[in-house]
């Protein structure tokens, strides 16, 4: 069956069906009625499994405008996407609990001189939460808030994808980044597929690509969550991001202290580190609320964890005194080692996000529960957890 592909202009939305496909590349600006939205109800009243797409509006305090918010959901999970703010995945809700696993800032408050990088030396980062695409440099990159034009794809298996592109420009070093978000009927996870291309005529480029998620696992501030980091057993060493509670020297490799699996051990200091070996998965969960997120990498990827700690002034980015944990993953190894893509080359990466449902507080027992959940949908992933062994940072 042929896929239906629709271009959406900001502020508009349409629904395509396999019975009425739209030719690829066709641009449509429809009028949406209340009846149309009711027919595509988020209640998912039909017993038949399906994926629903609808539109809402995001209104942040102090923002210069209201923003289009696309909702994609099935019977088990819901995500929202902000096309006008870099295609950010703003929310990730488990239908089992109803909790949003991502941190969301309720105000518009750009941060100066924070997340400084070679692409945007002024800093000027916008920490409103959710998932952002950090490209083509270290830290938050240059395109995390660039507006994109979403293309909605009705897949032949009943799933839906939201696809968008950051085209070649000075900000991207002449590279192209295409991101596709996919949800399928009845599945308890969504997929993020990334494609980086260096077009003909653009010389070889050094770059970095990370997908950064700002998390409140269990729907609560990590200081109240009994939060735990769950890595595979092969995780034994880390390299610090900068001098912090894990070690006094930046970029230095240390033994992974198991006590730091528990957020309560992070008090009175920032924690920031990279794994020194690629990981097949990481789970960040609230033992208090018995839930969280599992991030699954189709090919093992390097992970970064970053968390606030005193004496950081939280009012820099929020008026609510809420904090979060960042989890970074992607094609790069760390912030000080660039990847390189030659003229005409393509690089792809795929990851999956799944709600974690857990019980108890023991990290080893929680790891077994996480692996059991992964095994149901991604049995091949756990083979990487056995094969991967720590090595020196590259």
C-alpha positions in Angstrom: 0.0 0.0 0.0 1.3 3.4 -0.9 2.3 5.9 1.9 0.5 9.2 2.1 2.7 12.2 2.4 1.5 15.7 3.4 3.3 19.0 3.8 1.9 21.1 6.7 2.2 24.8 7.0 2.5 26.3 10.4 -0.9 26.6 12.0 -2.6 24.1 9.8 -3.1 20.3 9.9 -4.7 17.6 7.8 -5.2 13.9 8.1 -4.5 11.5 5.2 -5.6 7.9 4.9 -4.3 5.1 2.8 -7.6 5.1 0.9 -7.0 8.7 -0.2 -3.3 9.1 -0.7 -1.7 12.5 -1.4 1.1 12.5 -4.0 4.5 12.9 -2.5 5.7 16.5 -2.4 2.1 17.9 -2.7 1.6 21.0 -0.6 -1.9 21.4 1.0 -3.3 24.1 3.2 -6.6 22.7 4.4 -9.3 24.2 6.6 -9.8 22.2 9.8 -13.3 21.9 11.3 -14.4 20.8 14.7 -16.0 17.8 13.2 -12.7 16.7 11.7 -11.0 17.0 15.0 -13.8 15.1 16.7 -13.5 12.3 14.1 -9.8 12.1 15.0 -10.5 12.1 18.7 -7.6 11.5 21.2 -9.9 9.3 23.2 -9.2 6.5 20.7 -12.7 5.1 21.4 -12.5 2.4 18.7 -11.3 -1.0 19.7 -9.2 -1.1 16.6 -5.6 -0.1 17.3 -4.6 3.1 15.5 -2.4 6.2 15.6 -4.1 9.6 15.9 -2.8 13.0 14.9 -4.2 16.3 16.0 -3.2 19.9 16.7 -3.1 22.1 19.8 -1.5 25.4 20.7 1.4 26.0 23.1 1.3 29.3 24.9 4.4 30.0 27.1 4.5 32.9 29.5 6.6 35.6 28.0 6.9 34.0 24.6 6.7 36.3 21.5 3.9 34.2 20.0 1.8 31.0 20.4 3.2 27.9 18.9 1.7 25.0 16.9 1.8 21.7 18.8 1.3 18.4 16.9 0.0 15.6 19.0 0.7 12.0 17.9 -0.7 9.2 20.0 -1.9 5.6 20.2 -3.6 3.6 22.9 -0.4 3.4 25.0 1.7 6.6 24.5 1.4 10.2 23.4 4.0 12.7 22.2 3.8 16.3 21.2 6.0 18.0 18.6 6.8 21.7 18.2 7.7 22.4 14.5 8.3 26.1 15.0 10.9 25.3 17.8 13.2 22.9 16.0 10.8 19.9 15.8 11.3 19.5 19.5 9.5 16.5 21.1 8.0 18.5 23.9 6.0 15.8 25.8 6.1 12.0 26.2 3.2 10.6 28.1 2.6 7.1 29.3 -1.1 6.2 29.0 -0.7 3.8 31.9 0.1 6.5 34.4 -0.9 9.7 32.5 2.4 11.3 33.5 4.6 13.3 31.1 8.2 11.9 31.4 9.8 15.0 30.0 10.6 18.3 31.8 8.5 21.2 30.5 9.3 24.8 31.4 6.2 27.0 31.5 8.0 30.2 30.7 10.0 31.6 27.8 13.4 32.5 29.2 16.5 32.4 27.0 19.8 31.7 28.8 22.8 33.8 27.9 26.4 32.3 28.0 25.1 28.8 28.7 25.7 26.0 26.4 28.2 28.1 24.5 29.6 26.5 21.3 31.4 27.4 18.1 28.1 27.8 16.2 26.3 30.1 18.6 29.0 31.8 20.7 26.4 34.1 22.3 24.8 31.1 24.1 21.2 32.2 24.0 19.8 28.7 24.7 16.1 28.2 25.2 15.5 25.5 27.9 11.8 24.8 27.5 12.2 21.1 27.9 11.7 17.9 25.9 14.0 16.6 23.2 16.2 18.8 21.1 18.5 18.1 18.2 22.0 19.4 18.9 23.8 19.9 15.5 26.4 20.4 14.1 28.6 21.3 17.0 29.1 20.4 20.7 26.7 21.5 23.4 23.3 22.6 22.1 24.4 23.2 18.5 22.9 25.9 16.2 19.5 24.6 15.0 17.7 23.5 18.2 15.2 26.3 17.8 15.1 26.7 14.0 11.6 26.4 12.6 10.9 23.4 10.4 8.2 22.4 8.0 6.7 19.0 9.1 5.8 16.4 6.6 3.2 13.9 7.8 3.5 10.4 6.5 0.7 7.8 6.8 2.6 4.5 6.7 1.2 1.4 5.1 1.2 -0.5 8.4 -1.2 2.1 10.0 1.6 4.1 11.7 2.3 7.8 11.3 5.5 9.7 11.0 6.4 13.4 11.4 9.4 14.2 9.3 11.3 17.4 9.0 14.6 18.7 7.6 17.3 21.2 8.6 18.7 22.1 5.1 22.3 22.9 4.2 23.2 26.3 5.5 26.0 28.2 7.2 24.5 27.1 10.5 24.8 23.4 9.6 28.3 23.7 7.9 26.6 22.9 4.6 25.2 19.6 6.0 21.6 18.4 5.9 19.8 16.8 8.9 16.5 15.0 8.5 14.6 13.7 11.5 11.7 11.3 11.3 9.5 10.6 14.3 7.4 7.4 14.0 4.6 5.9 16.1 2.8 2.6 15.2 -0.6 1.3 16.4 -0.5 -0.6 19.7 3.2 -0.1 20.3 4.5 1.3 23.6 7.4 3.2 22.1 8.2 5.8 19.4 11.1 5.9 17.0 13.5 8.8 16.2 15.5 8.2 13.0 18.2 10.7 12.0 19.9 11.1 8.6 22.9 13.4 8.1 24.0 14.1 4.6 26.9 16.0 3.1 25.9 17.0 -0.4 28.1 17.0 -3.4 30.1 20.1 -3.7 30.5 20.5 0.1 34.0 19.5 1.4 34.6 17.1 4.2 33.2 18.5 7.5 33.8 17.8 11.2 30.6 17.8 13.1 28.8 16.6 16.2 25.2 15.3 16.5 23.4 14.7 19.8 19.8 14.2 20.8 19.4 15.9 24.2 16.4 15.0 26.4 15.4 17.0 29.4 13.7 14.6 31.8 11.4 14.5 34.8 10.9 10.7 35.1 7.7 9.7 36.8 6.4 13.2 36.0 8.2 14.8 39.0 11.3 16.9 39.8 14.2 14.4 40.2 14.9 15.7 43.7 11.5 14.2 44.7 11.6 11.1 42.5 14.0 8.7 44.1 15.6 8.8 40.7 17.9 6.1 39.5 20.2 5.7 36.4 20.1 2.2 35.0 22.9 1.2 32.6 23.9 -2.2 31.3 26.3 -4.3 33.5 29.1 -3.4 31.1 29.0 0.3 32.3 32.0 0.6 34.6 33.8 3.8 33.6 33.0 7.4 32.7 34.7 10.5 31.4 33.8 13.7 33.2 32.3 16.6 31.3 34.0 19.2 33.4 35.2 19.3 37.0 32.3 18.1 39.1 31.3 15.7 41.8 32.5 12.7 39.9 36.0 14.0 39.6 38.2 17.1 39.8 39.4 17.0 36.2 37.5 17.5 33.0 37.8 14.9 30.3 39.4 12.4 32.6 38.3 8.8 32.9 37.1 7.4 36.2 35.7 4.2 37.5 31.9 4.5 37.5 30.9 4.8 41.1 27.8 2.7 41.6 26.4 5.0 44.3 25.8 7.6 41.6 23.1 5.4 40.1 21.0 7.0 42.8 20.2 10.7 42.5 20.4 11.2 46.2 24.1 10.8 46.0 24.3 13.9 43.7 23.5 16.5 46.3 25.8 19.5 46.6 27.4 19.2 43.2 26.8 19.1 39.5 27.1 15.7 37.9 28.2 15.6 34.2 29.8 12.6 32.5 30.1 10.7 29.2 30.2 6.9 29.0 33.5 5.7 27.6 31.9 2.8 25.7 28.7 2.9 23.6 25.6 1.7 25.4 22.7 -0.3 23.9 20.3 1.4 26.3 19.9 3.6 29.4 16.9 3.9 31.7 16.2 6.8 34.0 13.4 6.1 36.4 11.6 7.2 39.5 11.5 4.5 42.1 9.0 6.6 44.0 6.5 6.7 41.1 7.5 3.3 39.7 8.1 4.6 36.2 10.4 6.5 33.9 11.9 6.2 30.4 14.0 3.6 28.5 16.1 4.9 25.7 17.1 2.2 23.3 19.8 2.6 20.6 19.5 0.5 17.5 23.3 0.6 17.4 25.1 1.2 20.7 25.8 4.9 21.3 27.7 7.0 23.7 25.6 8.6 26.4 25.9 11.7 28.5 24.2 12.5 31.8 24.1 16.0 33.2 22.3 17.2 36.3 22.1 20.4 38.2 23.5 20.9 41.7 24.2 23.8 44.0 25.4 26.6 43.7 23.7 26.9 40.3 21.0 29.5 40.2 17.8 27.8 38.9 16.1 31.1 38.2 18.4 31.5 35.2 16.1 29.3 33.2 12.8 29.1 35.2 10.6 30.9 37.7 9.3 27.6 39.1 12.4 26.3 40.9 12.0 23.0 39.1 15.0 21.1 37.8 15.6 18.1 35.5 18.1 15.6 34.3 19.6 15.7 30.8 20.4 12.5 28.8 22.3 13.0 25.6 22.9 10.4 23.0 23.8 10.3 19.3 26.5 9.9 16.7 29.3 11.6 18.6 31.4 10.2 21.4 31.9 13.3 23.6 32.1 17.1 23.3 35.8 17.2 22.6 35.9 14.6 19.8 34.3 15.5 16.5 33.1 13.1 13.9 33.8 13.6 10.2 31.6 13.2 7.1 33.1 13.3 3.6 31.5 14.9 0.6 28.6 12.8 -0.6 28.4 10.6 2.5 25.4 9.8 4.6 25.2 8.9 8.3 22.1 7.4 10.0 21.1 6.7 13.6 17.9 5.2 15.1 16.7 5.2 18.7 13.5 4.3 20.5 11.8 5.7 23.5 9.7 3.5 25.8 8.0 4.1 29.2 9.6 2.1 32.0 7.3 0.4 34.5 9.2 -0.8 37.6 8.8 -1.8 41.2 11.2 -1.7 44.1 14.3 0.4 44.8 17.2 -1.9 44.2 19.1 -0.9 41.0 20.1 -4.5 40.1 16.5 -5.7 40.4 15.2 -2.7 38.4 17.8 -3.4 35.7 16.3 -6.9 35.3 12.8 -5.4 34.9 14.1 -2.9 32.3 15.8 -5.7 30.3 12.6 -7.8 30.4 10.7 -4.8 28.9 13.3 -4.4 26.2 13.3 -8.1 25.4 9.7 -8.0 24.4 10.1 -5.5 21.6 13.9 -5.4 20.9 15.4 -8.8 21.8 18.5 -8.2 19.6 19.4 -5.0 21.5 20.3 -7.0 24.7 23.0 -8.9 22.8 24.9 -5.6 22.6 24.7 -5.3 26.3 26.8 -8.5 26.6 29.3 -7.7 23.8 30.1 -4.1 24.7 33.0 -3.7 27.0 34.6 -0.4 28.3 37.5 1.1 26.4 39.6 4.2 26.5 37.9 7.5 25.4 38.5 8.4 21.8 
